[in-house]
Amino acid sequence: QVRLVESGGGLVQPGGSLRLSCAPSESIFSTHAMGWYRQAPGKQRELVAAITQGGSPNYADSVKGRFTISRDNAKNTVYLQMNSLKPEDTAVYYCRAWSSFGVYWGRGTQVTVSS
């Protein structure tokens, strides 16, 4: 079973930055798209950003211009650089990998934006 291990969450002040990382336990990068989702208390899980196997990104409107998703195939890792963070970005962030072979989720990492 593939595991996705997230890291990089934490507490940051409004306007600050964080970088999340996600590394699958097996090499699935060549066959899977990767993405980040988030779920705030009382809200549904939503897509934040995704990147195809070829490296094409797409973003939720709420994070465009502030967040950047990237993947390092040599390190088998996907990143989410989050800048200009706002209190409304507070949520548990989940890494997801998907393809016709299957869908995998990480356990999530908490991001809290507060002064």
C-alpha positions in Angstrom: 0.0 0.0 0.0 1.4 3.4 -1.0 1.7 5.9 1.8 2.0 9.6 1.3 4.0 11.4 4.0 3.3 15.1 4.4 5.5 17.6 6.4 5.9 21.3 6.8 2.7 22.4 8.5 2.7 24.7 11.5 1.7 28.0 13.0 2.4 31.2 11.0 1.4 34.8 11.3 -0.8 36.4 8.6 1.4 37.4 5.6 3.9 34.7 6.4 5.0 31.7 4.4 5.2 27.9 4.7 6.3 25.1 2.4 4.6 21.7 2.5 6.2 18.6 1.2 4.7 15.2 0.3 6.8 12.1 -0.4 5.2 8.8 -1.5 6.6 5.7 0.1 6.9 4.2 -3.4 8.0 5.7 -6.7 4.6 6.6 -8.3 5.5 10.0 -9.8 5.8 8.8 -13.3 2.3 7.4 -13.3 0.3 9.7 -10.9 -0.9 13.3 -10.8 -0.3 14.9 -7.4 -2.3 17.5 -5.5 -3.0 19.3 -2.3 -6.4 19.5 -0.7 -7.5 21.2 2.5 -10.3 20.9 5.0 -11.2 23.6 7.5 -13.4 22.9 10.5 -17.0 22.5 9.5 -16.2 22.7 5.8 -15.8 20.2 2.9 -12.5 19.2 1.7 -11.4 21.3 -1.3 -8.8 21.2 -4.0 -6.0 23.7 -3.4 -3.6 22.9 -6.2 -2.7 20.0 -8.5 0.1 19.1 -10.9 0.1 16.6 -13.7 2.7 14.0 -14.4 4.1 16.4 -17.0 4.3 19.3 -14.5 1.3 21.4 -15.5 -0.3 23.1 -12.5 -3.7 24.3 -11.7 -5.0 26.2 -8.7 -8.1 27.1 -6.8 -9.1 30.8 -7.4 -8.6 31.5 -3.7 -4.9 30.7 -3.8 -3.8 31.9 -7.3 -0.9 34.2 -7.1 0.0 33.2 -3.5 0.6 29.4 -3.7 2.9 27.5 -6.0 2.8 23.7 -6.5 5.9 22.0 -7.9 7.3 18.5 -8.2 10.8 17.2 -8.0 10.8 13.8 -9.8 14.4 13.1 -8.8 13.4 13.4 -5.1 10.0 11.8 -5.6 8.5 14.8 -3.8 5.8 17.4 -4.4 5.8 20.8 -2.7 3.3 23.5 -2.0 4.9 26.9 -1.4 2.4 29.1 0.4 3.0 32.8 0.6 1.0 35.8 1.9 -1.0 33.4 4.1 -4.3 34.5 5.4 -6.3 33.3 8.5 -8.8 31.7 6.0 -6.0 29.4 4.8 -6.2 27.7 8.2 -7.0 24.0 7.6 -5.6 20.5 7.5 -3.8 20.1 4.2 -3.8 16.7 2.6 -1.6 15.3 -0.2 -3.3 13.2 -2.8 -2.0 11.1 -5.7 -4.2 9.7 -8.4 -4.2 7.8 -11.7 -6.1 5.0 -13.4 -4.0 2.7 -11.1 -5.5 4.1 -7.9 -6.0 7.0 -5.5 -3.9 7.7 -2.4 -4.3 10.2 0.4 -1.9 11.4 3.1 -2.9 11.8 6.7 -2.8 15.5 6.6 -0.7 18.3 8.2 -2.2 21.2 10.1 -1.6 24.8 8.9 -2.7 27.6 11.3 -2.5 31.2 10.3 -3.0 33.4 13.3 -1.5 36.4 15.0 
